[in-house]
Amino acid sequence: MPTSQSKNTYAEASIRVLKGLEPVKQRPGMYTRTESPLHVVQEVIDNAADEALAGHGQRIAVTLHSDGSVSVDDDGRGIPFGLHPEERVSVLELVYTRLHAGGKFDKGAGNAYSFSGGLHGVGVSVTNALARRLAVTVWREGQVATLVFSGGDVIEPLALRKATAGERKRGTRVQVWPDAKYFDSAELPRPELMHLLRSKAVLMPGITVTLTQEKTGRIEEAQTTWKYDKGLRDYLLQSLPADPLIPLFEAEQFAGVNETENFAEGEGASWCVAFTDAGATLRESYVNLIPTVAGGTHESGLKDGLYGAIKGFIDMHSLLPKGVKLMPDDVFSRASFVLSAKVLDPQFQGQIKERLNSRDALRLVSAYVKPALELWLNQHVELGKKLADLVIRQAQTRQRASLKVEKRRGSGVAVLPGKLTDCESRDLLHNEVFLVEGDSAGGSAKMGRNKETQAVLPLRGKVLNTWEVERDRLFGNTEIHDIAVAIGVDPHGPNDSPDLSGLRYGKVCILSDADVDGSHIQVLLLTLFFRHFPKLVEAGNIYIARPPLYRIDAPARGKRPAAKLYALDEGELEAALDKLRKEGAPSPPHHGSWSISRFKGLGEMNAEQLWETTLNPETRRLLPVTWLGRAEKGGTGGFESTAAVLTKLMGKGEAASRRELMELHGDGVEVDV
């Protein structure tokens, strides 16, 4: 019998509260990339760039010192160092020692930053937490302030002195010594750093960016300077691996005060696009100067705008051969581009900001790109036809490849279930099937889908719990039989080598309501795939679609039309309402205020809403399903640990384990009544 002294005692004292910057030190991977210190240095560079973006700086200087430290120097306004009116601590100390403290929460006219990459007040405090030493010097209002930290703690308190004659009037210098214990390698990847700094110069024409390497025993002192007066055009031309097929398509557009598309003043994009017939493509995108290496909705907007304009040109001139169907990737596959978007309140995927998730960014970029390219194509018809020929050849190549795959499948395929509404294409790169809860939602999905690439299979009632069902008895259940036949793969085990050549869809997407019953159906389907189709999970073919919980109806205001906004959860709802407040929309109960609706089920959405929020590949949230621990560790294992969890959740003889689980974590569950 365990005693009260047992090591496994779980009591009030077992709960630990992490304060200050301790969460960053405990789990640095949640806040930054830990392969090298590049991202924590980038946080400092981004702050200097935000000053330049706001029109308050002309210079960013980065120095790699011989002692392993890195300094970033700018000529911006300088971080305020007086006492914060509420916290009664120096603002300079707050910025570097408190998570979620910063000057970039309030966007729009009259605030410190109208547009910035900084969002959460987290960046430089993470840099400070993961540094063995960090020194800040600020020139502001005729004074010079210095403050020094170690591991996020102040070791040399704020010191003030008067600026001497001839000394600079304003700016900030941050010198950081990253703590090697938090990173896989203490070395800064020089090519990535140079690319980052060069891109800042490209995206801010007229700004001078320098990188200096101090002299060491091995390396002579060297300095590289970037300054691009022509911006994106020069950068793309210098970086292209092949000559463009037609002249570069370059433009920019930003919303004005009287914008009628419901965009905030100053929002918009600048872009430069090149189409090449062969060779690798170059693609770079940025949001408020932050590099988005994983793309996002602004890139989707560029893709949508290019496709719409070129398809319209092809249709108008009757250039499309019979039997050829164009898809957005036929246009985008040969496009190289540099895209710089300005978004008032961008929503990124994670703190490292590699991907933009803001739904409005697609509409923003597409609304400006499409008419600009339409005008250009109609002004240069012969060049437009040359581009159309390239796009049509891409479509023909894709369709030929799809036919080859179809022939290898043979003809001995089972009859497809009658309730499956199939798609027209047979290209696994684009095909996807949605397993939809209920006939009502299935009807909306059928009407709202892309018939070319999206299939819908409605499921009636709860799917059987298959965790302990033998494989040869699976097809006794109609729903499971239909799922297996529709996707074209037979049930199998983790050590089997199933024939995947009959797979009919590259993505198998579970689409259920955002309530308790929907979550239950989701778990039952995941159980089926983990237990009886594990190779599809391993290959990355299984996904979970996430429909929104809320819809915000914002009425028309002046020249701005009425708008519908969607939110996945409470956090996104509050962010959307914040944006409406900043745009001057009245809040309830005032006349003309917004209204909020909560979706209890997919059946409440019409076809257009379901497409816009959940089916459209450019704006939806689709979560890939992997083994437990695989995403974090990058391995291919994790089946055993996943099986252990599912056994506890779905096994018939695991009532005691489930009861223990509910007793430990039941308080954290929100009851949906």
N, C-alpha and C positions, 0 to 999 in steps of 0.2 A: 504493500500500500504506500503511495507517495505521502510524504510528510509535508508539513507547512514550510519546511526548509527546502523543498524540492526546487531544482533549477527551473522547472516549467511553471512555477507559480505565476498566475495571471491575476493581478489585482490593480487597485487604483494607482499604486506607485509604478506600475509597468508602463503607464502612458507617459511618453516624453514629448515635451513641447519644444520645438526648435525655434529659436529666436534670432533676430537680427539677420546676419548673413550665414548662419549655420546651415540652413537648407541647401545653400549653394555648395558648401564644402562637403556636405554629406552626399549629395547627388549632383555633381557638376554636369553630368551628361544631360540632365533635364533643362539646363540653362544655356549650354554652349557646346560646341564641338570639342572633343577632347583628344583628337588625333595630334593636334599641335596647338600652340597659343595663338594661331592666326586670328581666330574669331574674337577672342577677348581684346586683341589689339584693334581689330576692325571696329569694335564697339566705340573705341575712342576716336578712330578716324571718321566714323559715321557722325559723331557729334560735331566734329569740325566741319564736315560736309553740310550738315544741317544749318550751320551758321551761314555758310556760303550760299546755300539754297534759299535762305531767308533774306539774302541780299546784304549781309553784314560782314562778309569776308572775301578776300581776293587771293588768299594764299593758304596752302596746307603743306607743311614740311614734316616728313617722317625721317627719323634718324635711327640707324641700327648702331648702338654703341658697342665699344670693345668689351665692356663688362657683361654683355648679354642682355642689357635692357633695351627698350625701344621708347623713343619719345615722339610725341605728336604735338605740333605747334601750329596754332592758327592765329589769324588777326581779326577774330570775331569780337563780339561784345564783351566776352569774359563772363564766367559764371558768377552770379551775385554771391557775396560772402557775408552779407549782413545777417541778423537774426531773423529766422522765420517767424511770422507774426503769431502762429499758433503753437509751433513746436518749441519755440524759444531756444533753438539751436542754430548755428551758422548754416545757411543754405548750402554752402560748399560742402560741409560735412554731411548734411542730409543726402545730397545727391550721390555721394560715394559710399554711404553706409546703410541706407535704407532701401529695401526693395519697394518698388512702386512709388518712388518719389522722383518727380521730374517736372519739366516745364512744357511737356508736349501732349498733355492730356486734352487741354482745351484748344481746339483748332478753330480757324476762321479769323476774320478781320478783327484787328484790335488785340489779338492774343500774341504771346511771345513767338509762336511758330504757327504759320498758316498751314504749311505742308512740311512733314518731316518723316524720316524713317523711324525715329524713336517713337514708341507708342506706350510702353508699359512702365517706364521709369525703372527698368531692370538692368539695362545694358552695362553701364560703367560700374555699377555696384557689384555685378558679377566679376568684372575685370579685377576690381579691388579685392574681392573675397579670395580669388585664386592667384593673388600676387604676394610674393614674400616682401615686396616693398612697392609702394606707389607714391609718387610725389607730384603734387599739383601746384602750379604757380599761375596766378591770375593777375592781369593788369587791367585795372578798371577805375574810373573816376579819380585819376591822379594817385591811386594807391596800388601797392603790390602786396598780394596775399599769398602765403605759402602754407601748405598743409601736407603732412606725410603720414602714411598708413603702413601697416604690416599685417598681412592676413585679414584685412578689412578693419583692423583696429587702429585708432589714432595713436601714433607714437611720438609725433611732434605736433603739438597743438597749433591752432591757427595763429600765424604771426603776420602783423601788418606793418608796412613802412611806406613812406612817401616815395613816389617815383622820382628818380634823379633827373636832372636836366639832360635832355637828349635821349632818355629812355623811352621805349615804345609806350603808347598811350592805352592800348587795349589789346586783349587777346588772352589765350589760355595755352599753357604748356603742360602736358601730362607725360611723365616718365614712369614706365612700368617695368618691373622685374618679375615676369611670370614665374610661379612656383612649379618647378619641373615635376613634382610628385602628382600633379593633377592631370598630366598630359602623357600620351604615349611617347611622344618625342618632344624634346625641349626646343628643337630647331624650328625656326619659321620657314615655311616653304617659300623660297625666294620668288620663283616664277608666279605663284598665286598672289603673293603680295604685290608684285609689280603689275600684274594684270588688274588687281583691285584698284591700285592708285591710278593707273592709266585710264581705267573706266570712269573714275571720278572726274578726271580732266576732260574726257570726251563728253560726259553728260552735263558738264557745266562750262560751256565755252567761255574763254577769257579767264578762267581760274587757273592759277599756276600751282602745280603739284610737284613736289620734289621728294626723292628718296636718296638719302646719304648713307654710305657705309663708312664708318670710322676706320681709320687705319689700325690693323692688328699685325701680329707677327707674320700672318700668312697673306693678308689681303691689303692692298694699297687703298688709300681713301678714294672713293669714287662717288660721283653724284649723277643722278639721272633726273631730268626735268621734263615734264609733260605740260603742254599747253596747246589746246586745239581751238582755234578761232572758228573753224567750220564744223566742229562737232561730229555728229554721227556719220556724215558722208565720208569724211577722210578716214575715219576709223574703220568703217566697213570695207572701203576700197583697199586699204592697206592689209586687211586681215583675210580677204577672200582668197581661197585656194585656186579659183578659176575665174576667168573673165565672165562678167554677167551677159546674159542673152540679150537683154534690152537695157536701156539706161535705168539707173537707180530710181526707184519710186520713193521719194522723200517728201515729208510734209509734217506739219504740226498744227494742232488746234486745241484751244483751251476755252472753257466756258466763260462767258462774260456775265455781267451783272443781271442782264435780262434773259438769261438762258431759259429756253422753254422745254428742255428735255429733263428737267428735274435734277440737273447736276449743279454742284456747288461752284461758286465763282472760283476760277483758277484751275479746276479739275480738267484733265485732258491728257494728251499724249503727244510726243514727238516720235517719229519712226523713220527708218531708212530700210528699204527692202530690195534685195537683189535676187533675181532668178537665174540659176545656172543649170546647164544641160547635163553636167557630169561633175564628179568629185564630191568631196565632203561639204556639208553645209555648216555655216556659222550662225549660231543663234544665241543672242544675249538679251535678257530683259531685266528691267529695273523698275522699282516703285519708290518714288521719292528718294532716288539715288541708291537704294538698297538693292544689291544684286539678288535676283530671284532665280537661282540656278535650277530649281525644279519647276520653273514656269508658274502657271496659275491662270486665273481668269482673265488677266490682261492679255496674255498670249492667246487665250481662246478668243478674245475679242478681235485681235488682229487676224487670226485665222478665219473667223466668221466674216469679217469685213472684206478680206481678200477674196474669199470664196463667193460671197454674194455678188461682188462687183464683176468678177471674171465670168461667173456663170451667167449673169445678166447680159454681158457682152456677147458671149457665145450664143445664147438664145436669140438675141436681137439680130445677129448676123447669120443665124441658121448654120452654124459651123459644126454642130455635134453629129457625128455619123450615126446611122441607125443601129440600135442595139447597145450603144455605149451610154452608161449612166455615170455622171460625175459625182464624186464625193469630196468633202473638204480636204482630205489628205492628198488627193490628186493635185490640188493646187498648192498645198503647204509642203509637200515632200521635197520640192526643189527650191524652196524659198530660204534664203539666208536673211537675217534681219538683226537690227539693234532697235530695241523698243524701250522708251523711257516714259513711264506713266506717272502722272501726279494725281493722287487720290487723297481726299480730305481725311478720311478715317479708315485707313486700310486694315483689313483683317488678315493676318498671316497664319500659316499653319505652324504653330510652335514658336518658341522664343527666338530660334536662329533664323527665322524669316526667310526660309528657302523657297516657299511657295505662297502665292497670294490666293486667298479664298474669297475675297469680296465679290459677291454676285454682281453688284452694280458695275464692276470694272469691265465685265464682258460687254455690257450694253454701252458703256462709256466709250471704250476704244472702237468697237464696231461702228457706232453711230458717227464717228469722225473719219474712220479709215474708208468705209465703203463709198460714200459720195465723192471723196477725194480721188479714189482710184477710178471710179466710174467716169469722172470728168477727164482724168488723164487718158484713159483708154479711148474715149471718144474724140479726144484731141489728137491722138496718135494711132489711128486705126490700123495701119500696116504693122506697127510694133505690137498692137493688141492682138492681131491675128497670129503673129509669131509666138506670142505668149500662149494664146489659146491652143496652138498646135502642140506645144510642150505639155500642157495640161491634159489634152486629149490622149496623147501618147502614154502618159502616166496611167490614165484610167484604163486604156486598152491592155497595158502590161499587167495591171492588177487583176483585171477580169480573166486574162489568159491563165495567170497563176491560180486563180480560184477554180477554173475549170479543170486544171491538172489535178488539184487536190480531190475534186469530186470524183474523177475517174478512178482514183486509187481506192475509193471507198467500196467499190463494187455495188451490186444490185441487191444483195441479200439482206436488206434492211427491214426490220419489223414495221408494221403499219403504225404510223404516228397516231397518237391519241387525238380523238375528234375535238376535244376542247382546247387543243394547242392552236394558237394563232401564230403561224410560222412567219419568218422573215423571208425576203426575196433573195438576199445574197447568201453565198456559201463560203464567204471569206472569213476564216477563223480569227483573223486579226481584228475584225470589226463586229462579228456576230455576237449577240448576247441574248439570253433568255431570262425573263423575269418570272420567278415563282411567286405568284401574287395571292395574298390571303383573300378569299371570297370572290364571288361572281361580280359583285357591285364594283369593287376596286379593279377587278379584271376587265370589266367593261370600259372604265375610264382609261386604263392602261392601253387597251387595244386601240381606242380612238386617239389617244395622245401620243403614241409611240412613233418612232421612225420606222415605217414599214420595210424599208430597205434592209436594216440591220438588227431590228429589235423584235423578238418573239415574246409571246405572253402565254403562260400556262397557269390558269386559275386553279387554286386548291380549295376544296370544300371541307370545312371542319378541321379538326386537329389531326395532324399527321401522327401515325403510330410511333410510339417510343421504340426505336429499333436497337437500343444498346445491347439488349440480351436476346435479340431475335436471330435465329439461324438464317444463314444466307439463302438456303433453298426454300424458306418459307416467306421471304420478303414479298414475292410477287402475288401473294394472296391478298395484299392490300392494294386497292386500285390506285390510290394516289402515288404510292411508291413505284408501282409498275409504270404509271404514266411518266413519272419523272425520269426513270431509267431509260425508257424508250425515247423520250424527247431529247435527252442529252446525248444518246447514242453510245453509252458506255455501260458495260455490265458491272454489277456489284463485285467487289474484290476485297482482299485483305492487304495489310501493310507490307507483307513480304511477297505478294504476288506480282506478276508482270502482265497486267491487263493490256488488251489491245485498245489503244487510244486512237487508232486511225479513224474510227467511226464517230469521234467527238464532233458534234454539230455546232457547238458554240464555244467561242473563246472565253466568254464570261458567263457564269451561272450565278444570277443575282437573286438573293432572298429579299423580297419586298413585303413587309408586313406592317400592320398598324403600329403607331408609336405608343400603344398602351400595354397593359399587363398581358392581355391575351395575345397581342402581337409579339411580345417578347417571348412568350411561351412557345408559339409556333416557330419563331426564329431558333430557339434552343433545340426544338425537336428536329428541325431540318439540319441544323449543324451537327446534331448527334448522328443523323443518317449519313451525312457526308464523311464525318470523321471515322465512323465505324465501318461503313460499307463502300465508300468511294475515296479512300485516303490518298490515292495517287492524284486525284483532281485537286485536293487540298495542297498536296506537296508541289504540284506544278503551278499553283497560283491561279486556278480557274474559278474558285469560289469567292463570292463577294456578298457583302451585306449593304443594301441600299438604305439610306437614312432620310426618310421624309421629314419635313419640318413639323414642328409642334404648333407654331404660331404664324398667323398672318396679320400684318398691320396695314390697315387701309388709311392712307394719308390723303385727305381731300385736296382738290385743286386750290392753289394759292396764287393769285395774280395771273401771271403768264405761265405758271408751272402747272402741268396737268395733274390729275389725280394719279396716285401711284400705289402699287401693292408691294409690300416688302415681306419677306419670309425669314423666320428665325428657327434654327434647329433646336435651341434650348433657351433657358432663362438668360444665360450670358449674352447670347446673340440678340435676344429680344431687347435687353437693356442697351446694348451697343446701337441697335437700330433706332431706339427712342432717343438716345443721346444725339445721334446725327440729326434727327428731325428737330430737336430742340435748338441745335446750333444753326439750323437753317431757318429758324424763326417760326416754326409751326407751333400753333397753340396747343397746350396740353389739356386733357380732360380736367374739369367739366366745361371748359370754355367752348364757345360756339365755334364750329368749324375745326374741332380738334380731331385727332386720329382715333381710330377704334381698333381693338385687338380681338382677334378670334382665335380660339384654340381648336385644332383639329383633333377630334377623338378617333378618327379612323380615315383610311384612305378613301373610303366611299364618299366622304364629304367633299373630296376634291373633284372638280371637273377635269376634263381631259387636258385643257390648256394649263391649269395649275399643276397637274401631275407632271406634265412634260417640263415645265419651267423649273420646277423644284427638285424633281427626283429622277426623271428619265433623260434629260438633256445631258450628254456627256461633258459639255463644257461648263455646266453650272452645278451639277449634282454633287452629293457626297457619297462616295462609294468606298466602303472599307474592305480591303483584301483580307481574307481569312488565312491564317498561318498556324503552325504548331505553336504551342505555348513556349515562349522564350526564344523562338526563332528570330523574330523581328529585332530583338535587342542584341542577340549574340551573333547573328549572321550565319548561324549553322543550319544544318538540314535535319538535326535531331529534334527532340522535343515531343515525339509521339507518345513515349511512355508517360511523361509528366501530364500531357493533355489527357491521356486515357485515364490516369488516376483521378483527375478532377472530374471528368465526365462520369466515371464509375460512382463517385460520391454523389453527384447530382442526379444521375439517371438510373442507377442500379436499384433493383427491387429490394435487395437486402441491406440497403444503406440508410435506413430510417434514422438510426442513432447518429450517424455521421452528419446527416442533414440537420437533425435537431441541434447538434452542437454548433454547426455552422450558423444556424438562425439565432441561437442564443448569443453567439459572439458578435454577429454583425447585423442583427435584426434592426437595431436602432438606426442604422444608416440607410434604411430603405424608405423611400417615399411611397406612401400608399396612394394608389390611383383609384379614387372612388367616384 
